[in-house]
Amino acid sequence: MDVIYAMGEATALEVHAALPDAPSRTAVRTILRILEEKGHLSHRQDGIRFVYRPCRARESAGPSALQRVLRVFFDGSIEKAVAAHLHDPDAALTSEELNRLASLIRKARKAREDM
């Protein structure tokens, strides 16, 4: 999905070529077919090739993907996910990002208090 979102649309061969440490071309085609069956992709035919494109904009797919990640890896806890990210040495946040996060937390706290 990342490759197709980045390219806008792509064939199985283009997806395969763009993947680091890609599985076989057959595996890529199988994954694309499964993603299409699940409603994440659609395709059009260009000669003998299928050209795949996402069914939803990346921005609208993000929240549901995040919910799945939270549920599967962090017991549904945003706190656990953020803590894991903050403890990752490769995830160094800038001061501006930390300030924006702090502001979002303050706003969420205020919204809870106003309920």
VEXSE-610561 format. One line per field, with one value per residue: chain; residue in one letter; x, y, z of N, C-alpha, C, O in turn. Coordinates in Angstrom, 1 decimal. Each point is the difference from the previous one (the first is absolute). Example, Ala and Ser with C-alpha at 12.3 -4.5 7.8 and 13.67 -1.06 7.14 Angstrom:
% VEXSE-610561
unit = A / A
code = a / s
nx = 13.2 / -1.4
ny = -5.7 / 1.1
nz = 7.8 / -1.4
cax = -0.9 / 0.9
cay = 1.2 / 1.1
caz = 0.0 / 0.0
cx = 0.9 / -0.8
cy = 1.2 / 1.1
cz = 0.0 / 0.8
ox = 1.0 / 0.5
oy = 0.0 / 1.1
oz = 0.7 / 0.1
END
This chain:
% VEXSE-610561
unit = A / A / A / A / A / A / A / A / A / A / A / A / A / A / A / A / A / A / A / A / A / A / A / A / A / A / A / A / A / A / A / A / A / A / A / A / A / A / A / A / A / A / A / A / A / A / A / A / A / A / A / A / A / A / A / A / A / A / A / A / A / A / A / A / A / A / A / A / A / A / A / A / A / A / A / A / A / A / A / A / A / A / A / A / A / A / A / A / A / A / A / A / A / A / A / A / A / A / A / A / A / A / A / A / A / A / A / A / A / A / A / A / A / A / A
code = m / d / v / i / y / a / m / g / e / a / t / a / l / e / v / h / a / a / l / p / d / a / p / s / r / t / a / v / r / t / i / l / r / i / l / e / e / k / g / h / l / s / h / r / q / d / g / i / r / f / v / y / r / p / c / r / a / r / e / s / a / g / p / s / a / l / q / r / v / l / r / v / f / f / d / g / s / i / e / k / a / v / a / a / h / l / h / d / p / d / a / a / l / t / s / e / e / l / n / r / l / a / s / l / i / r / k / a / r / k / a / r / e / d / m
nx = 0.8 / 1.4 / 0.4 / -1.4 / 0.2 / 1.5 / -0.7 / -0.9 / 1.9 / -1.1 / 1.8 / -1.0 / -0.3 / -1.8 / -1.9 / -0.6 / -0.6 / -2.2 / -0.6 / -0.1 / 1.9 / 0.2 / -2.2 / -0.7 / 1.0 / 1.0 / 2.0 / 1.7 / 0.8 / 1.4 / 2.1 / 1.2 / 0.8 / 1.8 / 1.9 / 0.7 / 1.1 / 2.2 / 0.4 / 1.7 / -0.5 / 1.0 / -1.6 / 2.1 / -1.6 / 1.9 / -1.7 / 2.2 / 0.4 / 0.8 / -1.7 / 1.8 / -2.0 / 1.1 / -0.5 / 1.8 / -1.3 / 1.9 / -0.5 / -0.8 / 1.8 / 0.7 / -1.7 / -0.8 / 1.0 / -0.6 / -1.9 / 0.1 / 0.8 / -1.4 / -1.5 / 0.6 / 0.3 / -2.0 / -0.4 / 0.7 / 2.0 / -1.6 / -1.3 / -1.5 / -2.0 / -1.5 / -1.2 / -1.7 / -1.9 / -1.5 / -1.1 / -1.5 / 1.6 / -1.1 / -0.7 / 2.0 / -0.9 / -1.2 / 1.6 / 0.9 / 1.6 / 2.1 / 1.2 / 0.9 / 1.9 / 1.9 / 0.8 / 1.2 / 2.2 / 1.4 / 0.7 / 1.8 / 2.1 / 1.0 / 1.1 / 2.1 / 1.7 / 0.7 / 1.3
ny = -1.2 / -1.0 / -2.2 / -1.5 / -0.6 / -1.5 / -2.1 / -0.5 / -0.5 / -1.9 / 0.0 / -1.8 / 0.1 / 1.1 / -1.1 / -1.4 / 1.0 / 0.3 / -2.1 / 1.2 / -0.6 / 0.8 / 0.3 / -2.0 / -0.4 / -2.0 / -0.1 / 0.6 / -1.4 / -1.5 / 0.6 / 0.0 / -2.0 / -0.7 / 0.8 / -1.2 / -1.9 / 0.6 / -0.2 / -1.5 / -2.0 / 1.5 / -1.0 / 0.5 / -0.3 / -1.0 / 0.1 / -0.3 / 2.2 / -0.9 / 1.3 / -0.3 / -0.3 / 1.8 / -1.5 / -0.5 / 1.8 / 0.7 / 1.9 / -0.5 / -0.1 / 2.1 / 1.5 / -0.2 / 1.2 / 2.2 / 0.6 / 0.1 / 1.8 / 1.7 / -0.1 / 0.5 / 2.1 / 1.0 / -2.0 / 0.4 / -0.9 / 1.6 / -0.4 / -1.8 / 0.5 / 1.1 / -1.2 / -1.2 / 1.1 / 0.4 / -1.9 / 0.7 / -1.5 / -1.9 / -0.3 / 0.1 / 0.1 / 0.8 / 1.5 / 0.3 / -1.5 / 0.3 / 1.5 / -0.7 / -1.1 / 1.1 / 0.9 / -1.3 / -0.2 / 1.6 / 0.0 / -1.3 / 0.8 / 1.4 / -0.9 / -0.8 / 1.4 / 0.3 / -1.7
nz = 0.0 / 1.4 / -0.4 / 0.8 / 2.1 / 0.5 / -0.3 / 1.9 / -1.1 / 0.2 / -1.2 / -0.9 / -2.2 / -0.7 / -0.1 / -1.6 / -2.0 / 0.2 / -0.7 / 1.9 / -1.1 / -2.0 / 0.6 / 0.4 / -2.0 / 0.0 / 0.9 / -1.3 / -1.6 / 0.8 / 0.2 / -1.8 / -0.6 / 1.0 / -0.7 / -1.7 / 0.2 / 0.5 / -2.2 / 0.1 / -0.9 / -1.3 / -1.3 / -0.9 / -1.5 / 0.5 / -1.4 / -0.2 / -0.5 / 1.9 / -0.5 / 1.2 / 0.8 / 0.9 / 1.5 / 1.2 / 0.4 / -1.0 / -1.2 / -2.0 / -1.4 / -0.4 / -0.5 / -2.1 / -1.5 / -0.1 / -1.0 / -2.3 / -1.0 / -0.2 / -1.7 / -2.1 / -0.6 / -0.4 / -0.9 / -2.1 / 0.5 / 0.3 / 1.8 / 0.0 / -0.9 / 1.1 / 1.5 / -0.9 / -0.4 / 1.7 / 0.1 / -1.5 / 0.4 / -0.7 / 2.1 / -0.7 / 2.0 / -1.8 / 0.0 / -2.0 / -0.7 / 0.7 / -1.1 / -2.0 / 0.1 / 0.3 / -1.9 / -1.3 / 0.7 / -0.6 / -2.2 / -0.4 / 0.5 / -1.4 / -1.8 / 0.5 / 0.0 / -2.1 / 0.3
cax = -0.8 / 0.9 / 0.5 / -1.1 / -0.3 / 1.1 / 0.0 / -1.4 / -0.5 / 1.1 / -0.1 / 0.6 / 1.5 / 0.4 / 0.0 / 1.1 / 1.2 / 0.2 / 0.1 / 1.3 / -0.1 / -1.3 / -0.3 / -0.1 / -1.0 / -1.3 / -0.5 / -0.5 / -1.3 / -0.9 / -0.3 / -0.8 / -1.3 / -0.6 / -0.3 / -1.1 / -1.2 / -0.4 / -0.5 / 1.0 / 0.5 / -0.7 / 1.0 / -0.5 / 0.9 / 0.8 / 0.5 / -0.1 / 0.4 / -0.9 / 0.5 / -0.7 / -0.1 / -0.7 / -1.5 / -0.2 / 1.2 / 0.8 / -0.4 / -1.1 / 0.3 / 0.9 / -0.6 / -0.4 / 1.2 / 0.6 / -0.8 / 0.5 / 1.3 / -0.1 / -0.7 / 0.9 / 1.3 / 0.1 / -1.2 / -1.0 / 0.4 / 0.8 / 1.2 / 1.1 / 0.6 / 0.8 / 1.1 / 0.9 / 0.6 / 0.9 / 1.2 / 0.7 / 1.1 / -0.1 / -1.2 / 0.3 / -0.9 / 0.5 / -0.6 / -1.3 / -0.9 / -0.4 / -0.9 / -1.3 / -0.6 / -0.4 / -1.2 / -1.1 / -0.4 / -0.7 / -1.3 / -0.8 / -0.3 / -1.0 / -1.3 / -0.5 / -0.4 / -1.2 / -1.1
cay = 1.2 / 1.2 / 0.3 / 0.5 / 1.4 / 0.9 / 0.1 / 0.3 / -1.3 / -0.8 / -1.4 / -0.9 / 0.1 / 1.2 / -0.1 / -0.9 / 0.7 / 1.0 / -0.5 / -0.5 / -1.4 / -0.4 / -1.5 / -0.4 / 0.7 / -0.7 / 0.3 / 1.4 / -0.1 / -0.6 / 1.0 / 1.0 / -0.6 / -0.1 / 1.4 / 0.4 / -0.7 / 0.6 / 1.3 / 1.1 / 0.4 / -0.3 / 0.0 / 0.2 / -0.8 / 0.7 / -1.2 / -1.2 / 0.3 / 0.6 / 1.2 / 0.1 / 1.3 / -0.2 / 0.4 / 1.2 / 0.9 / -0.4 / 0.7 / -0.6 / -1.3 / 0.0 / -0.3 / -1.4 / -0.7 / 0.3 / -0.8 / -1.5 / -0.1 / 0.2 / -1.2 / -1.2 / 0.1 / 0.8 / -0.2 / 1.1 / 1.2 / 1.0 / 0.3 / -0.9 / 0.2 / 1.2 / -0.3 / -0.8 / 0.9 / 0.9 / -0.7 / -0.4 / 1.0 / 0.5 / 0.8 / 1.3 / 1.1 / 1.3 / 0.9 / 0.4 / -1.1 / -0.2 / 1.1 / -0.2 / -1.1 / 0.6 / 0.8 / -0.9 / -0.6 / 1.0 / 0.2 / -1.2 / 0.0 / 1.0 / -0.5 / -0.9 / 0.7 / 0.8 / -1.0
caz = 0.0 / 0.1 / -1.3 / -0.9 / 0.5 / -0.4 / -1.4 / -0.5 / -0.5 / -0.4 / -0.4 / 0.9 / -0.2 / 0.6 / 1.5 / 0.3 / -0.1 / 1.0 / 1.4 / 0.4 / 0.5 / -0.5 / -0.2 / -1.5 / -0.7 / 0.2 / 1.3 / -0.1 / -0.7 / 0.9 / 1.1 / -0.7 / -0.2 / 1.3 / 0.3 / -0.9 / 0.5 / 1.3 / -0.3 / 0.1 / -1.4 / -1.2 / -1.1 / -1.3 / -0.9 / -1.0 / -0.8 / 0.8 / 1.4 / 0.9 / 0.6 / 1.3 / 0.7 / 1.2 / 0.0 / 0.9 / 0.2 / 1.1 / 1.3 / 0.6 / 0.4 / 1.2 / 1.3 / 0.3 / 0.1 / 1.4 / 1.0 / -0.1 / 0.6 / 1.4 / 0.6 / -0.1 / 0.6 / 1.2 / 0.8 / -0.2 / 0.8 / -0.7 / 0.9 / -0.2 / -1.3 / 0.1 / 0.8 / -0.8 / -1.0 / 0.6 / 0.5 / -1.2 / -0.2 / -1.4 / -0.1 / 0.6 / -0.3 / 0.1 / 1.0 / -0.6 / 0.0 / 1.4 / 0.3 / -0.6 / 0.7 / 1.3 / -0.2 / -0.3 / 1.3 / 0.8 / -0.5 / 0.3 / 1.5 / 0.2 / -0.6 / 1.0 / 1.1 / -0.4 / -0.3
cx = 0.9 / 0.5 / -1.1 / -0.4 / 1.1 / 0.0 / -1.3 / -0.7 / 1.3 / -0.4 / 0.7 / 1.6 / 0.6 / 0.1 / 1.1 / 1.4 / 0.3 / 0.1 / 1.4 / -0.2 / -1.4 / -0.2 / 0.0 / -1.0 / -1.4 / -0.6 / -0.5 / -1.4 / -1.1 / -0.5 / -0.9 / -1.4 / -0.8 / -0.4 / -1.2 / -1.3 / -0.5 / -0.5 / 1.0 / 0.5 / -1.1 / 1.0 / -0.7 / 1.0 / 0.6 / 0.7 / -0.1 / 0.3 / -1.2 / 0.7 / -0.8 / 0.0 / -0.8 / -1.5 / -0.2 / 1.3 / 0.8 / -0.5 / -1.3 / 0.2 / 0.8 / -0.7 / -0.4 / 1.2 / 0.7 / -0.8 / 0.4 / 1.3 / -0.1 / -0.6 / 0.9 / 1.2 / 0.1 / -1.3 / -1.0 / 0.4 / 0.8 / 1.2 / 1.1 / 0.7 / 0.9 / 1.2 / 1.1 / 0.7 / 1.1 / 1.3 / 0.8 / 1.1 / -0.1 / -1.2 / 0.2 / -0.9 / 0.6 / -0.7 / -1.4 / -1.0 / -0.5 / -0.9 / -1.4 / -0.7 / -0.5 / -1.2 / -1.2 / -0.5 / -0.7 / -1.4 / -0.9 / -0.4 / -1.2 / -1.3 / -0.6 / -0.6 / -1.4 / -1.2 / -1.0
cy = 1.3 / 0.3 / 0.6 / 1.4 / 1.0 / 0.2 / 0.5 / -1.2 / -0.7 / -1.4 / -0.9 / 0.0 / 1.3 / 0.0 / -0.9 / 0.7 / 1.0 / -0.5 / -0.4 / -1.4 / -0.6 / -1.5 / -0.2 / 0.9 / -0.6 / 0.4 / 1.5 / 0.0 / -0.5 / 1.1 / 1.1 / -0.5 / 0.0 / 1.4 / 0.5 / -0.7 / 0.6 / 1.4 / 1.2 / 0.5 / -0.3 / -0.1 / 0.3 / -0.8 / 0.9 / -1.0 / -1.2 / 0.2 / 0.6 / 1.2 / 0.3 / 1.4 / -0.2 / 0.5 / 1.2 / 0.8 / -0.5 / 0.6 / -0.7 / -1.4 / 0.0 / -0.3 / -1.4 / -0.9 / 0.2 / -0.8 / -1.5 / -0.1 / 0.1 / -1.3 / -1.2 / 0.1 / 0.7 / -0.2 / 1.1 / 1.3 / 1.0 / 0.4 / -1.0 / 0.2 / 1.2 / -0.2 / -0.8 / 0.9 / 0.9 / -0.7 / -0.6 / 1.0 / 0.6 / 1.0 / 1.3 / 1.1 / 1.4 / 0.7 / 0.4 / -1.1 / -0.3 / 1.1 / -0.2 / -1.2 / 0.4 / 0.8 / -0.9 / -0.7 / 1.0 / 0.2 / -1.2 / -0.1 / 1.0 / -0.4 / -1.0 / 0.7 / 0.8 / -0.9 / -0.1
cz = 0.0 / -1.4 / -0.9 / 0.4 / -0.6 / -1.5 / -0.6 / -0.6 / -0.5 / -0.4 / 1.0 / -0.2 / 0.5 / 1.5 / 0.4 / -0.1 / 1.1 / 1.4 / 0.3 / 0.5 / -0.4 / 0.0 / -1.5 / -0.7 / 0.1 / 1.4 / 0.0 / -0.7 / 0.9 / 1.1 / -0.6 / -0.2 / 1.3 / 0.5 / -0.8 / 0.6 / 1.3 / -0.2 / 0.2 / -1.3 / -1.0 / -1.2 / -1.3 / -0.9 / -1.0 / -0.8 / 0.8 / 1.5 / 0.8 / 0.7 / 1.3 / 0.5 / 1.3 / -0.1 / 0.9 / 0.0 / 1.2 / 1.3 / 0.6 / 0.4 / 1.3 / 1.3 / 0.3 / 0.0 / 1.3 / 1.0 / 0.0 / 0.7 / 1.5 / 0.7 / -0.1 / 0.8 / 1.4 / 0.9 / -0.1 / 0.7 / -0.8 / 0.9 / -0.2 / -1.4 / 0.0 / 0.9 / -0.8 / -1.0 / 0.7 / 0.6 / -1.2 / -0.3 / -1.5 / -0.2 / 0.7 / -0.5 / 0.2 / 1.2 / -0.4 / 0.1 / 1.5 / 0.5 / -0.5 / 0.7 / 1.4 / -0.1 / -0.3 / 1.3 / 0.8 / -0.5 / 0.3 / 1.4 / 0.2 / -0.6 / 1.0 / 1.2 / -0.3 / -0.3 / 1.1
ox = -0.3 / 0.0 / 0.2 / -0.3 / -0.3 / 0.3 / -0.1 / -1.2 / 1.0 / -1.0 / 0.7 / 0.7 / 1.1 / 0.9 / 0.8 / 0.8 / 1.1 / 0.4 / 0.6 / -1.0 / -0.6 / 1.0 / 0.3 / -0.9 / -1.0 / -1.2 / -1.0 / -0.9 / -1.1 / -1.1 / -0.9 / -1.0 / -1.1 / -1.1 / -0.8 / -1.0 / -1.2 / -0.4 / -0.4 / 0.5 / -0.9 / 1.1 / -1.3 / 1.1 / -0.6 / 1.1 / -1.1 / -0.1 / -0.8 / 1.1 / -1.2 / 1.0 / -0.8 / -0.3 / -1.0 / 1.1 / -0.6 / 0.1 / -0.1 / -0.7 / 0.0 / 0.6 / 0.3 / 0.1 / 0.5 / 0.6 / 0.1 / 0.2 / 0.6 / 0.5 / 0.1 / 0.4 / 1.0 / -0.3 / -0.7 / -0.7 / 1.1 / 1.1 / 1.2 / 1.2 / 1.1 / 1.1 / 1.2 / 1.2 / 1.1 / 1.0 / 1.1 / -0.3 / 0.6 / -0.1 / -0.9 / 0.0 / 0.9 / -1.1 / -1.0 / -1.2 / -1.1 / -1.0 / -1.0 / -1.2 / -1.1 / -0.9 / -1.1 / -1.2 / -1.0 / -0.9 / -1.2 / -1.2 / -0.9 / -1.1 / -1.3 / -1.1 / -0.8 / -1.1 / -0.9
oy = 0.9 / 1.2 / 0.9 / 0.8 / 1.1 / 1.1 / 0.4 / -0.2 / 0.6 / -0.6 / 0.5 / 0.0 / 0.0 / 0.4 / 0.3 / -0.2 / 0.3 / 0.8 / -0.8 / -0.3 / -0.6 / -0.7 / 0.8 / 0.5 / 0.7 / 0.2 / 0.3 / 0.7 / 0.4 / 0.1 / 0.4 / 0.8 / 0.3 / 0.2 / 0.8 / 0.6 / 0.0 / 0.7 / 1.1 / 1.1 / -0.8 / 0.5 / -0.1 / -0.2 / 0.9 / -0.5 / -0.4 / -0.9 / 0.6 / -0.2 / 0.2 / 0.7 / -0.9 / 0.8 / 0.7 / -0.5 / -0.5 / -0.6 / 0.0 / -0.6 / -1.0 / -0.8 / -0.5 / -0.9 / -1.0 / -0.6 / -0.6 / -1.0 / -0.7 / -0.5 / -0.7 / -1.0 / -0.2 / 0.9 / 0.3 / 0.9 / -0.4 / 0.3 / 0.5 / -0.1 / 0.0 / 0.4 / 0.2 / -0.2 / 0.2 / 0.6 / -0.5 / 1.1 / 1.1 / 0.5 / 0.5 / 0.3 / 0.1 / -0.4 / 0.1 / 0.2 / -0.2 / -0.3 / 0.2 / 0.1 / -0.3 / -0.1 / 0.3 / -0.2 / -0.4 / 0.1 / 0.1 / -0.3 / -0.2 / 0.2 / -0.1 / -0.4 / 0.1 / 0.4 / -0.7
oz = -0.7 / -0.4 / -0.7 / -0.8 / -0.4 / -0.5 / -1.1 / 0.3 / -0.3 / 0.4 / 0.9 / 1.0 / 0.6 / 0.7 / 0.9 / 0.9 / 0.3 / 0.9 / -0.7 / 0.7 / 0.8 / -0.3 / -0.8 / 0.7 / 0.1 / 0.1 / 0.6 / 0.5 / 0.0 / 0.3 / 0.6 / 0.2 / 0.1 / 0.5 / 0.5 / 0.1 / 0.3 / 1.0 / 0.0 / -0.1 / 0.2 / 0.2 / -0.1 / 0.4 / -0.7 / 0.3 / 0.4 / 0.8 / -0.6 / 0.5 / -0.1 / -0.1 / 0.1 / -0.8 / -0.2 / -0.2 / 1.0 / 1.1 / 1.2 / 0.8 / 0.7 / 0.8 / 1.1 / 0.8 / 0.6 / 0.9 / 1.1 / 0.7 / 0.7 / 1.0 / 1.0 / 0.6 / 0.7 / 0.8 / 1.0 / 0.0 / -0.4 / -0.5 / -0.1 / -0.1 / -0.5 / -0.4 / 0.1 / -0.2 / -0.5 / 0.1 / 0.3 / -0.3 / -0.2 / -1.1 / 0.6 / -1.1 / 0.9 / 0.4 / 0.7 / 0.4 / 0.2 / 0.7 / 0.7 / 0.3 / 0.4 / 0.8 / 0.5 / 0.2 / 0.7 / 0.8 / 0.3 / 0.4 / 0.8 / 0.7 / 0.1 / 0.5 / 0.9 / -0.2 / 0.0
END
